[in-house]
Amino acid sequence: MKTAAAALFVLVLGATALAGQRVYTWQDERGVLHFSDQPPPPGAKASEKWVEPLEPVGSSAPESGTSPAGEAEAPRPAPAEDGRPQVVVTSRMASPVAERVWRISGEVRNTGGGEARRVAVIVRVTDPGQGTECLTTALPVEPADLPPGATGKFEDYLESPCFLGNAGVEVVPEWN
């Protein structure tokens, strides 16, 4: 039974990943960055972006210096000189791929002066109706240890009823 359920999940995920989708991004009064396929609340200053379908496994990667959608990446800060690690999220994408399933991906960079060990990102999802946190999970960063100036990537597919409606998604790095 588990095998049949897993096969159905992969089939649905693959079928829905073939079509692009519009994604709205905005920041609420608490500073939480929201990504949704639904328009933001009235009065919210939002950006709208068309998210291209996912590339099949084994396809070529985007050109260096561009985002998966082909947009230029934000400039990266130079490493700090104080000897302590400082990890920042330099890019992130949260996009729905099926009902209750979102792809969360991005990149982090150690802008500090020391090595960051066991780097991960914490993903927090906020219920749009109640404004409460309904999902918190850690995603690994590869590589897990980042010397000064190094980057790491994270990606996962999360399934949760939290992703129904205008879920707010926050991504925060952590390290030792």
TIRO-2110 file (N, C-alpha, C; in Angstrom, 1 decimal):
// TIRO-2110
0.8, -1.2, 0.0, N, 1, A
0.0, 0.0, 0.0, CA, 1, A
0.9, 1.3, 0.0, C, 1, A
2.0, 1.2, 0.8, N, 2, A
2.8, 2.4, 0.9, CA, 2, A
3.5, 2.6, -0.5, C, 2, A
3.8, 1.6, -1.2, N, 3, A
4.4, 1.7, -2.5, CA, 3, A
3.5, 2.4, -3.5, C, 3, A
2.2, 2.0, -3.5, N, 4, A
1.2, 2.6, -4.3, CA, 4, A
1.0, 4.0, -4.0, C, 4, A
1.0, 4.4, -2.7, N, 5, A
0.8, 5.8, -2.3, CA, 5, A
2.0, 6.6, -2.8, C, 5, A
3.2, 6.1, -2.6, N, 6, A
4.4, 6.8, -3.0, CA, 6, A
4.4, 7.0, -4.5, C, 6, A
4.0, 6.0, -5.3, N, 7, A
4.0, 6.1, -6.7, CA, 7, A
2.9, 7.1, -7.2, C, 7, A
1.8, 7.2, -6.5, N, 8, A
0.8, 8.2, -6.9, CA, 8, A
1.3, 9.6, -6.6, C, 8, A
1.9, 9.8, -5.4, N, 9, A
2.5, 11.1, -5.0, CA, 9, A
3.5, 11.5, -6.1, C, 9, A
4.4, 10.6, -6.5, N, 10, A
5.4, 11.0, -7.5, CA, 10, A
4.7, 11.3, -8.9, C, 10, A
3.7, 10.6, -9.2, N, 11, A
3.0, 10.9, -10.5, CA, 11, A
2.3, 12.2, -10.4, C, 11, A
1.6, 12.5, -9.3, N, 12, A
1.0, 13.9, -9.2, CA, 12, A
2.0, 15.0, -9.2, C, 12, A
3.1, 14.8, -8.4, N, 13, A
4.1, 15.8, -8.4, CA, 13, A
4.7, 16.0, -9.7, C, 13, A
5.0, 15.0, -10.5, N, 14, A
5.6, 15.1, -11.8, CA, 14, A
4.6, 15.8, -12.8, C, 14, A
3.3, 15.5, -12.7, N, 15, A
2.4, 16.1, -13.6, CA, 15, A
2.2, 17.5, -13.3, C, 15, A
2.1, 17.9, -12.1, N, 16, A
1.9, 19.3, -11.7, CA, 16, A
3.1, 20.2, -11.9, C, 16, A
4.3, 19.6, -11.9, N, 17, A
5.5, 20.3, -12.0, CA, 17, A
5.8, 20.8, -13.5, C, 17, A
5.0, 20.2, -14.4, N, 18, A
5.2, 20.5, -15.8, CA, 18, A
4.7, 21.9, -16.3, C, 18, A
3.7, 22.4, -15.5, N, 19, A
3.1, 23.7, -15.9, CA, 19, A
3.7, 24.8, -15.0, C, 19, A
4.0, 25.9, -15.6, N, 20, A
4.4, 27.1, -14.8, CA, 20, A
3.3, 27.7, -14.0, C, 20, A
3.7, 28.5, -13.1, N, 21, A
2.6, 29.1, -12.2, CA, 21, A
3.0, 30.5, -11.7, C, 21, A
2.0, 31.3, -11.5, N, 22, A
2.2, 32.7, -11.0, CA, 22, A
2.4, 32.6, -9.5, C, 22, A
3.4, 33.3, -8.9, N, 23, A
3.7, 33.3, -7.5, CA, 23, A
3.8, 34.8, -7.1, C, 23, A
3.0, 35.1, -6.0, N, 24, A
3.0, 36.5, -5.4, CA, 24, A
3.9, 36.4, -4.2, C, 24, A
4.7, 37.5, -4.0, N, 25, A
5.6, 37.7, -2.8, CA, 25, A
5.3, 39.0, -2.2, C, 25, A
5.2, 39.0, -0.8, N, 26, A
5.0, 40.2, -0.1, CA, 26, A
5.4, 40.0, 1.4, C, 26, A
5.7, 41.1, 2.0, N, 27, A
6.1, 41.0, 3.4, CA, 27, A
5.0, 41.7, 4.3, C, 27, A
4.6, 41.0, 5.4, N, 28, A
3.5, 41.5, 6.2, CA, 28, A
4.0, 42.4, 7.2, C, 28, A
3.1, 43.0, 8.1, N, 29, A
3.5, 44.0, 9.1, CA, 29, A
4.5, 43.4, 10.1, C, 29, A
4.5, 42.1, 10.3, N, 30, A
5.5, 41.4, 11.2, CA, 30, A
6.8, 41.1, 10.6, C, 30, A
7.0, 41.4, 9.3, N, 31, A
8.2, 41.2, 8.6, CA, 31, A
8.3, 39.8, 8.0, C, 31, A
7.3, 39.0, 8.1, N, 32, A
7.3, 37.6, 7.5, CA, 32, A
7.1, 37.7, 6.0, C, 32, A
8.0, 37.1, 5.3, N, 33, A
8.0, 37.1, 3.8, CA, 33, A
7.0, 35.9, 3.4, C, 33, A
6.0, 36.3, 2.6, N, 34, A
5.0, 35.3, 2.1, CA, 34, A
5.2, 35.0, 0.6, C, 34, A
5.0, 33.8, 0.2, N, 35, A
5.0, 33.3, -1.1, CA, 35, A
3.7, 32.6, -1.3, C, 35, A
3.0, 32.9, -2.4, N, 36, A
1.7, 32.3, -2.6, CA, 36, A
1.3, 32.3, -4.0, C, 36, A
0.4, 31.4, -4.4, N, 37, A
-0.2, 31.4, -5.7, CA, 37, A
-1.5, 32.2, -5.7, C, 37, A
-1.9, 32.7, -4.6, N, 38, A
-3.1, 33.6, -4.5, CA, 38, A
-2.6, 35.0, -4.3, C, 38, A
-3.4, 36.0, -4.8, N, 39, A
-3.0, 37.4, -4.7, CA, 39, A
-3.0, 37.8, -3.2, C, 39, A
-2.1, 38.8, -2.8, N, 40, A
-2.0, 39.2, -1.4, CA, 40, A
-3.2, 39.9, -0.9, C, 40, A
-3.3, 40.1, 0.4, N, 41, A
-4.4, 40.9, 0.9, CA, 41, A
-4.4, 42.3, 0.3, C, 41, A
-5.6, 42.9, 0.3, N, 42, A
-5.7, 44.3, -0.2, CA, 42, A
-4.8, 45.2, 0.5, C, 42, A
-4.1, 46.1, -0.2, N, 43, A
-3.2, 47.1, 0.4, CA, 43, A
-1.8, 46.6, 0.5, C, 43, A
-1.5, 45.3, 0.4, N, 44, A
-0.2, 44.8, 0.5, CA, 44, A
0.6, 45.1, -0.7, C, 44, A
1.9, 45.5, -0.5, N, 45, A
2.7, 45.8, -1.7, CA, 45, A
3.4, 44.5, -2.0, C, 45, A
3.1, 44.0, -3.2, N, 46, A
3.6, 42.7, -3.6, CA, 46, A
4.2, 42.7, -4.9, C, 46, A
5.1, 41.7, -5.2, N, 47, A
5.6, 41.5, -6.5, CA, 47, A
5.0, 40.2, -7.0, C, 47, A
4.9, 40.1, -8.3, N, 48, A
4.3, 39.0, -9.0, CA, 48, A
5.3, 38.4, -9.9, C, 48, A
5.5, 37.1, -9.9, N, 49, A
6.5, 36.4, -10.7, CA, 49, A
6.0, 35.1, -11.3, C, 49, A
6.3, 34.9, -12.5, N, 50, A
5.9, 33.6, -13.2, CA, 50, A
7.0, 32.6, -12.9, C, 50, A
6.7, 31.5, -12.3, N, 51, A
7.7, 30.5, -12.0, CA, 51, A
7.6, 29.4, -13.0, C, 51, A
8.7, 29.2, -13.7, N, 52, A
8.8, 28.2, -14.7, CA, 52, A
8.7, 26.8, -14.2, C, 52, A
8.3, 25.8, -15.0, N, 53, A
8.2, 24.4, -14.5, CA, 53, A
9.6, 23.9, -14.0, C, 53, A
9.6, 22.9, -13.2, N, 54, A
10.8, 22.3, -12.7, CA, 54, A
11.5, 21.6, -13.8, C, 54, A
12.8, 21.6, -13.8, N, 55, A
13.6, 20.9, -14.8, CA, 55, A
13.6, 19.4, -14.5, C, 55, A
13.6, 18.6, -15.5, N, 56, A
13.7, 17.1, -15.2, CA, 56, A
15.0, 16.8, -14.6, C, 56, A
15.1, 15.8, -13.8, N, 57, A
16.3, 15.4, -13.2, CA, 57, A
17.3, 15.1, -14.3, C, 57, A
18.6, 15.6, -14.1, N, 58, A
19.6, 15.4, -15.1, CA, 58, A
19.7, 16.4, -16.1, C, 58, A
18.8, 17.4, -16.1, N, 59, A
18.8, 18.5, -17.0, CA, 59, A
20.0, 19.5, -16.7, C, 59, A
20.3, 20.3, -17.6, N, 60, A
21.4, 21.3, -17.4, CA, 60, A
21.0, 22.3, -16.4, C, 60, A
21.9, 22.8, -15.6, N, 61, A
21.7, 23.8, -14.6, CA, 61, A
21.7, 25.2, -15.2, C, 61, A
21.1, 26.2, -14.6, N, 62, A
21.1, 27.6, -15.1, CA, 62, A
22.5, 28.1, -15.2, C, 62, A
22.6, 29.1, -16.1, N, 63, A
23.9, 29.7, -16.2, CA, 63, A
24.4, 30.3, -14.9, C, 63, A
25.7, 30.4, -14.7, N, 64, A
26.2, 31.0, -13.4, CA, 64, A
25.8, 32.4, -13.4, C, 64, A
25.4, 32.9, -12.2, N, 65, A
25.1, 34.3, -12.0, CA, 65, A
23.6, 34.6, -12.3, C, 65, A
22.8, 33.5, -12.6, N, 66, A
21.4, 33.8, -12.8, CA, 66, A
20.6, 32.9, -11.9, C, 66, A
19.4, 33.2, -11.6, N, 67, A
18.5, 32.4, -10.8, CA, 67, A
17.9, 31.4, -11.7, C, 67, A
17.2, 30.4, -11.1, N, 68, A
16.5, 29.3, -11.9, CA, 68, A
15.6, 29.9, -12.9, C, 68, A
15.0, 31.1, -12.6, N, 69, A
14.0, 31.7, -13.6, CA, 69, A
14.8, 32.6, -14.6, C, 69, A
16.1, 32.6, -14.5, N, 70, A
16.9, 33.4, -15.5, CA, 70, A
17.2, 34.8, -15.0, C, 70, A
16.8, 35.2, -13.8, N, 71, A
17.0, 36.5, -13.4, CA, 71, A
18.3, 36.7, -12.7, C, 71, A
18.9, 37.8, -12.8, N, 72, A
20.2, 38.1, -12.1, CA, 72, A
20.1, 37.9, -10.6, C, 72, A
21.1, 37.3, -10.0, N, 73, A
21.1, 37.1, -8.5, CA, 73, A
21.5, 38.4, -7.9, C, 73, A
21.1, 38.6, -6.6, N, 74, A
21.5, 39.8, -5.9, CA, 74, A
23.0, 39.7, -5.6, C, 74, A
23.7, 40.9, -5.6, N, 75, A
25.1, 40.8, -5.3, CA, 75, A
25.4, 40.2, -3.9, C, 75, A
26.5, 39.5, -3.8, N, 76, A
26.8, 38.8, -2.6, CA, 76, A
27.7, 39.7, -1.8, C, 76, A
27.5, 39.8, -0.5, N, 77, A
28.3, 40.6, 0.4, CA, 77, A
29.7, 39.9, 0.6, C, 77, A
30.7, 40.7, 0.8, N, 78, A
32.1, 40.2, 1.0, CA, 78, A
32.2, 39.7, 2.4, C, 78, A
33.0, 38.6, 2.6, N, 79, A
33.1, 38.0, 4.0, CA, 79, A
33.6, 39.1, 5.0, C, 79, A
33.1, 38.9, 6.2, N, 80, A
33.5, 39.8, 7.3, CA, 80, A
34.8, 39.4, 7.8, C, 80, A
35.5, 40.3, 8.5, N, 81, A
36.9, 40.1, 8.9, CA, 81, A
37.0, 39.7, 10.4, C, 81, A
35.8, 39.6, 11.2, N, 82, A
35.9, 39.4, 12.6, CA, 82, A
36.2, 38.0, 13.1, C, 82, A
36.3, 37.0, 12.2, N, 83, A
36.6, 35.6, 12.6, CA, 83, A
35.4, 34.8, 13.0, C, 83, A
34.2, 35.3, 13.1, N, 84, A
33.0, 34.6, 13.4, CA, 84, A
32.3, 34.3, 12.1, C, 84, A
31.6, 33.1, 12.1, N, 85, A
30.8, 32.8, 10.9, CA, 85, A
29.5, 33.6, 10.9, C, 85, A
29.0, 33.9, 9.8, N, 86, A
27.7, 34.6, 9.6, CA, 86, A
27.1, 34.0, 8.4, C, 86, A
26.0, 33.3, 8.5, N, 87, A
25.3, 32.6, 7.3, CA, 87, A
24.1, 33.4, 7.0, C, 87, A
23.9, 33.8, 5.7, N, 88, A
22.7, 34.5, 5.2, CA, 88, A
22.1, 33.7, 4.1, C, 88, A
20.8, 33.9, 3.9, N, 89, A
20.1, 33.3, 2.8, CA, 89, A
20.3, 34.3, 1.6, C, 89, A
20.9, 33.8, 0.5, N, 90, A
21.1, 34.7, -0.6, CA, 90, A
20.1, 34.5, -1.7, C, 90, A
19.4, 33.4, -1.7, N, 91, A
18.3, 33.2, -2.6, CA, 91, A
17.4, 32.1, -2.0, C, 91, A
16.1, 32.3, -2.4, N, 92, A
15.1, 31.3, -1.9, CA, 92, A
13.9, 31.3, -2.8, C, 92, A
13.3, 30.1, -2.9, N, 93, A
12.1, 30.0, -3.7, CA, 93, A
11.2, 29.0, -3.0, C, 93, A
10.0, 29.4, -2.9, N, 94, A
8.9, 28.5, -2.3, CA, 94, A
7.8, 28.5, -3.3, C, 94, A
7.6, 27.4, -3.9, N, 95, A
6.5, 27.3, -4.9, CA, 95, A
5.7, 26.1, -4.8, C, 95, A
4.4, 26.2, -5.0, N, 96, A
3.5, 25.1, -5.0, CA, 96, A
3.7, 24.2, -6.2, C, 96, A
3.7, 22.9, -6.0, N, 97, A
3.8, 21.9, -7.1, CA, 97, A
2.7, 21.0, -7.1, C, 97, A
1.9, 20.9, -6.1, N, 98, A
0.7, 20.1, -6.0, CA, 98, A
-0.1, 20.6, -4.8, C, 98, A
-1.3, 20.1, -4.7, N, 99, A
-2.1, 20.5, -3.5, CA, 99, A
-1.4, 20.0, -2.2, C, 99, A
-1.1, 20.9, -1.3, N, 100, A
-0.4, 20.7, 0.0, CA, 100, A
1.1, 20.4, -0.2, C, 100, A
1.6, 20.5, -1.4, N, 101, A
3.1, 20.2, -1.6, CA, 101, A
3.7, 21.4, -2.2, C, 101, A
4.8, 21.9, -1.5, N, 102, A
5.6, 23.0, -2.0, CA, 102, A
7.0, 22.6, -2.2, C, 102, A
7.7, 23.1, -3.1, N, 103, A
9.2, 23.0, -3.3, CA, 103, A
9.8, 24.2, -2.6, C, 103, A
10.7, 23.9, -1.7, N, 104, A
11.4, 24.9, -1.0, CA, 104, A
12.9, 24.8, -1.4, C, 104, A
13.5, 25.8, -1.9, N, 105, A
14.9, 25.7, -2.4, CA, 105, A
15.6, 27.0, -2.3, C, 105, A
16.9, 27.0, -2.3, N, 106, A
17.7, 28.2, -2.3, CA, 106, A
19.1, 28.0, -2.0, C, 106, A
19.8, 29.1, -1.6, N, 107, A
21.2, 29.1, -1.4, CA, 107, A
21.5, 30.0, -0.2, C, 107, A
22.5, 29.5, 0.6, N, 108, A
23.0, 30.3, 1.7, CA, 108, A
24.5, 30.6, 1.4, C, 108, A
25.0, 31.6, 2.1, N, 109, A
26.4, 32.0, 2.0, CA, 109, A
27.0, 32.4, 3.4, C, 109, A
28.2, 31.9, 3.6, N, 110, A
28.9, 32.3, 4.9, CA, 110, A
29.6, 33.6, 4.6, C, 110, A
29.0, 34.7, 5.1, N, 111, A
29.6, 36.1, 4.9, CA, 111, A
30.6, 36.4, 6.1, C, 111, A
30.7, 35.5, 7.0, N, 112, A
31.6, 35.8, 8.2, CA, 112, A
33.0, 35.5, 7.9, C, 112, A
33.8, 35.6, 9.0, N, 113, A
35.2, 35.4, 8.9, CA, 113, A
35.7, 34.0, 9.4, C, 113, A
34.8, 33.2, 9.9, N, 114, A
35.1, 31.8, 10.4, CA, 114, A
34.2, 30.8, 9.7, C, 114, A
34.6, 29.5, 9.9, N, 115, A
33.9, 28.4, 9.3, CA, 115, A
32.6, 28.2, 10.0, C, 115, A
31.5, 28.0, 9.3, N, 116, A
30.2, 27.7, 9.8, CA, 116, A
30.0, 26.2, 9.7, C, 116, A
29.7, 25.5, 10.8, N, 117, A
29.6, 24.1, 10.8, CA, 117, A
28.1, 23.6, 10.9, C, 117, A
27.8, 22.5, 10.4, N, 118, A
26.4, 21.9, 10.5, CA, 118, A
25.4, 22.9, 10.1, C, 118, A
25.5, 23.5, 8.9, N, 119, A
24.6, 24.5, 8.4, CA, 119, A
23.3, 23.9, 8.0, C, 119, A
22.2, 24.5, 8.4, N, 120, A
20.8, 24.0, 7.9, CA, 120, A
20.0, 25.3, 7.8, C, 120, A
18.8, 25.1, 7.2, N, 121, A
17.8, 26.2, 7.2, CA, 121, A
16.6, 25.7, 7.9, C, 121, A
16.0, 26.6, 8.7, N, 122, A
14.7, 26.4, 9.4, CA, 122, A
13.6, 27.0, 8.5, C, 122, A
12.6, 26.2, 8.1, N, 123, A
11.5, 26.6, 7.4, CA, 123, A
10.3, 26.7, 8.3, C, 123, A
9.7, 27.9, 8.4, N, 124, A
8.5, 28.1, 9.2, CA, 124, A
7.4, 28.5, 8.3, C, 124, A
6.3, 27.8, 8.4, N, 125, A
5.1, 28.1, 7.6, CA, 125, A
4.0, 28.7, 8.5, C, 125, A
3.4, 29.8, 8.2, N, 126, A
2.3, 30.4, 9.0, CA, 126, A
1.0, 30.2, 8.3, C, 126, A
0.0, 29.8, 9.1, N, 127, A
-1.4, 29.6, 8.6, CA, 127, A
-1.9, 31.0, 8.3, C, 127, A
-2.4, 31.2, 7.1, N, 128, A
-2.9, 32.5, 6.7, CA, 128, A
-4.2, 32.9, 7.4, C, 128, A
-5.0, 32.0, 7.8, N, 129, A
-6.3, 32.3, 8.4, CA, 129, A
-6.1, 32.7, 9.9, C, 129, A
-5.2, 32.0, 10.6, N, 130, A
-5.0, 32.3, 12.0, CA, 130, A
-3.8, 33.1, 12.3, C, 130, A
-2.9, 33.1, 11.4, N, 131, A
-1.6, 33.9, 11.6, CA, 131, A
-0.7, 33.1, 12.6, C, 131, A
-0.9, 31.8, 12.8, N, 132, A
-0.1, 31.1, 13.7, CA, 132, A
0.8, 30.2, 12.9, C, 132, A
2.0, 29.8, 13.5, N, 133, A
2.9, 28.9, 12.9, CA, 133, A
2.3, 27.5, 12.9, C, 133, A
2.3, 26.9, 11.7, N, 134, A
1.7, 25.6, 11.6, CA, 134, A
2.7, 24.5, 11.2, C, 134, A
3.9, 24.9, 10.7, N, 135, A
4.9, 23.9, 10.3, CA, 135, A
6.2, 24.5, 10.6, C, 135, A
7.1, 23.8, 11.2, N, 136, A
8.5, 24.2, 11.4, CA, 136, A
9.3, 22.9, 11.1, C, 136, A
10.3, 23.0, 10.2, N, 137, A
11.1, 21.9, 9.9, CA, 137, A
12.5, 22.4, 9.5, C, 137, A
13.5, 21.6, 9.7, N, 138, A
14.9, 21.9, 9.3, CA, 138, A
15.2, 21.2, 8.0, C, 138, A
15.9, 21.9, 7.1, N, 139, A
16.3, 21.3, 5.8, CA, 139, A
17.9, 21.4, 5.8, C, 139, A
18.5, 20.3, 5.4, N, 140, A
20.0, 20.3, 5.4, CA, 140, A
20.5, 21.2, 4.3, C, 140, A
21.7, 21.8, 4.5, N, 141, A
22.4, 22.5, 3.5, CA, 141, A
23.6, 21.7, 3.0, C, 141, A
23.8, 21.7, 1.7, N, 142, A
24.9, 20.9, 1.1, CA, 142, A
25.9, 21.9, 0.5, C, 142, A
27.2, 21.9, 0.9, N, 143, A
27.8, 21.1, 1.9, CA, 143, A
27.3, 21.7, 3.3, C, 143, A
27.4, 20.9, 4.3, N, 144, A
27.0, 21.3, 5.7, CA, 144, A
28.0, 22.2, 6.4, C, 144, A
29.3, 22.1, 6.0, N, 145, A
30.3, 23.0, 6.6, CA, 145, A
30.7, 24.0, 5.5, C, 145, A
30.6, 25.3, 5.9, N, 146, A
31.0, 26.4, 4.9, CA, 146, A
32.1, 27.3, 5.5, C, 146, A
33.2, 27.2, 4.8, N, 147, A
34.3, 28.2, 5.1, CA, 147, A
33.9, 29.6, 4.7, C, 147, A
34.6, 30.6, 5.2, N, 148, A
34.2, 32.0, 4.8, CA, 148, A
34.1, 32.2, 3.3, C, 148, A
33.0, 32.8, 2.9, N, 149, A
32.8, 33.1, 1.4, CA, 149, A
32.2, 32.0, 0.7, C, 149, A
32.0, 30.8, 1.3, N, 150, A
31.5, 29.6, 0.6, CA, 150, A
29.9, 29.7, 0.6, C, 150, A
29.4, 29.0, -0.4, N, 151, A
27.9, 28.9, -0.5, CA, 151, A
27.5, 27.4, -0.4, C, 151, A
26.2, 27.3, 0.0, N, 152, A
25.6, 25.9, 0.1, CA, 152, A
24.2, 26.0, -0.4, C, 152, A
23.6, 24.9, -0.8, N, 153, A
22.3, 24.8, -1.4, CA, 153, A
21.4, 24.0, -0.5, C, 153, A
20.1, 24.3, -0.6, N, 154, A
19.1, 23.5, 0.1, CA, 154, A
17.9, 23.3, -0.8, C, 154, A
17.2, 22.2, -0.7, N, 155, A
16.0, 21.9, -1.5, CA, 155, A
15.3, 20.7, -0.9, C, 155, A
14.0, 20.9, -0.9, N, 156, A
13.1, 19.8, -0.4, CA, 156, A
11.7, 20.0, -0.9, C, 156, A
10.9, 19.0, -0.9, N, 157, A
9.5, 19.1, -1.2, CA, 157, A
8.8, 18.8, 0.2, C, 157, A
8.0, 19.8, 0.6, N, 158, A
7.3, 19.6, 1.9, CA, 158, A
5.8, 19.4, 1.6, C, 158, A
5.2, 18.5, 2.3, N, 159, A
3.8, 18.2, 2.2, CA, 159, A
3.1, 18.6, 3.6, C, 159, A
2.1, 19.4, 3.5, N, 160, A
1.4, 19.8, 4.8, CA, 160, A
0.1, 20.5, 4.4, C, 160, A
-0.9, 20.3, 5.3, N, 161, A
-2.1, 21.1, 5.1, CA, 161, A
-1.9, 22.6, 5.3, C, 161, A
-0.7, 23.0, 5.8, N, 162, A
-0.4, 24.4, 6.0, CA, 162, A
-0.3, 25.1, 4.7, C, 162, A
-0.1, 24.4, 3.6, N, 163, A
0.1, 25.0, 2.3, CA, 163, A
-1.2, 25.3, 1.5, C, 163, A
-2.3, 25.1, 2.2, N, 164, A
-3.6, 25.5, 1.5, CA, 164, A
-3.8, 26.9, 1.8, C, 164, A
-4.1, 27.7, 0.7, N, 165, A
-4.3, 29.1, 0.9, CA, 165, A
-3.0, 29.9, 0.8, C, 165, A
-3.0, 31.1, 1.4, N, 166, A
-1.9, 32.0, 1.3, CA, 166, A
-0.9, 31.8, 2.4, C, 166, A
-0.2, 30.6, 2.4, N, 167, A
0.7, 30.3, 3.5, CA, 167, A
1.9, 31.3, 3.5, C, 167, A
2.3, 31.7, 4.7, N, 168, A
3.5, 32.5, 4.8, CA, 168, A
4.7, 31.6, 5.0, C, 168, A
5.8, 31.7, 4.3, N, 169, A
7.0, 30.9, 4.4, CA, 169, A
8.2, 31.7, 4.8, C, 169, A
8.8, 31.3, 5.9, N, 170, A
10.0, 32.0, 6.3, CA, 170, A
11.2, 31.0, 6.3, C, 170, A
12.3, 31.4, 5.8, N, 171, A
13.5, 30.6, 5.8, CA, 171, A
14.6, 31.3, 6.5, C, 171, A
15.2, 30.6, 7.6, N, 172, A
16.2, 31.2, 8.4, CA, 172, A
17.4, 30.2, 8.6, C, 172, A
18.6, 30.7, 8.3, N, 173, A
19.7, 29.8, 8.5, CA, 173, A
20.1, 29.6, 9.9, C, 173, A
20.7, 28.4, 10.2, N, 174, A
21.3, 28.1, 11.5, CA, 174, A
22.6, 27.4, 11.4, C, 174, A
23.5, 27.5, 12.3, N, 175, A
24.8, 26.8, 12.2, CA, 175, A
25.4, 26.8, 13.6, C, 175, A
26.5, 26.0, 13.7, N, 176, A
27.3, 26.0, 15.0, CA, 176, A
28.6, 26.6, 14.7, C, 176, A
END
